Amino acid sequence: MGATPDSLQRLVTAASISGDIFRIHAPGRGSDTWIINNPADIKRVLVTNHHNYTKGIGLDRVKILLGNGIMTSEGSLWRSQRRMIQPLFHRKLVEQFVSLIEQAVDERTVHWQALAQAGTIINITEEMSELTLDIVVRSIFGRDLEWLTARTGVLPFQMVTDESARDLQFAYKFRSLTRLVGELVAKRRAAQEEHFDLLGMMMAARDKETGKPMPDRELLDETMTLIVAGHETTASSLNFVWYLLATHPQAAARLHAEIDALPSVSNLSFQDTENLRYTQAVIQEAMRLYPPGWVLTRRTIEADILSGFTIPAGTDVMLSPYLIQRHTDHWESPEEFRPERFLDPKRDPRAEWVYIPFAAGPRHCVGENLAMYEMTVHVARVARDWCLEYVDEGPVELEAAINLRSRRGIKMRLVARAKD
């Protein structure tokens, strides 16, 4: 799955025919892959029996791109890295990045004014890709981003937005930047300066059990992982947020009303963003319909039993947020965009194991707090001043590779909102 343009559709079709657990034989690998799509099995694989599972098929491709970072490492190395990285994304630390996020959003929208006056159509997919890359590299490198850019003459990570393919050529080109990041680490150590950014926090982190810092190799791998993971998932989610708002005017009107009721959209705390319940519901519903990580893979260590079937040791198991989050047994009218589903105080889809856009269990996305905070601040700041109108015809087409993306850039018309 994920290797061909029709992988997602084949998965959807197979699930509709075969039900919530089935296996697919891969002749090229000479092995079976089990597809699971029910809450009990998802909970078992990700949480209650997670010790019996490692990362599965496709990991080799990701390792070429990201090295042995937190997304790909296993065992004691992963546990050590997780212990050091997780505190960086505590809500109180995350909200310290608000000025950085606001500045990036404001700089991105300044040129929108002229484009709007000229009636220019924008590619919101490209806009969100460039914006989220800007935010993530500022968050990681802080004021040293200027030093990195001066060394190369251009933003060295621009390829992440300029090149859509995630093939071996891209992976090797991207990995070559670890040398540049290594030079920056050495520069910082020599200067012994304090830096409030994610790289500085990782350099200062110590393992609680051993008291040791992150080894250089892991530090570089984690930095590259944060660049890719922090950019691509957020960019994809915001792309679909604006598409769904533009094609559902009633939802857009309700979101605008919630944001207009704020005295200000500046310096929003983490709690402020959580209080924007409908705005966050829009983001959650967009991630339900279009989860960036559309498929998760695991591999059994010892044999396990799922839905009464014995899964042999060393077997690949695949679960799909896209499938479970559109499952007719768990969602009413699952193909429809209904943000209000996430406003029901009597229902928590996460607790039911039917909503897993950030995965779940010990290996859930460590950057979830930052992603939700960044997206909510962005939507609030943009929607206060702008409406976006969808100008393409028909629904978006999806590309399901490593992440779920729109196959082509989504075209929008910018409309400045009238001020009272």
JORAKA-V947005 format. One record per helix or strand of 2 or more residues. SS is the DSSP state (h for helix, s for strand). FROM is the first residue (numbers start at 0). LEN is the number of residues. If there is no record, write none. Layout:
BEGIN
ss=SS from=FROM len=LEN
ss=SS from=FROM len=LEN
END
This chain:
BEGIN
ss=h from=6 len=12
ss=s from=20 len=6
ss=s from=30 len=6
ss=h from=38 len=10
ss=h from=49 len=3
ss=s from=52 len=3
ss=h from=58 len=8
ss=h from=74 len=15
ss=h from=90 len=28
ss=s from=120 len=3
ss=h from=123 len=29
ss=h from=158 len=4
ss=h from=167 len=8
ss=h from=177 len=14
ss=h from=197 len=7
ss=h from=215 len=31
ss=h from=248 len=12
ss=h from=269 len=6
ss=h from=276 len=13
ss=s from=295 len=5
ss=s from=303 len=3
ss=s from=308 len=3
ss=s from=315 len=4
ss=h from=320 len=4
ss=h from=338 len=5
ss=h from=360 len=3
ss=h from=367 len=16
ss=s from=385 len=5
ss=s from=397 len=3
ss=s from=403 len=3
ss=s from=410 len=6
END
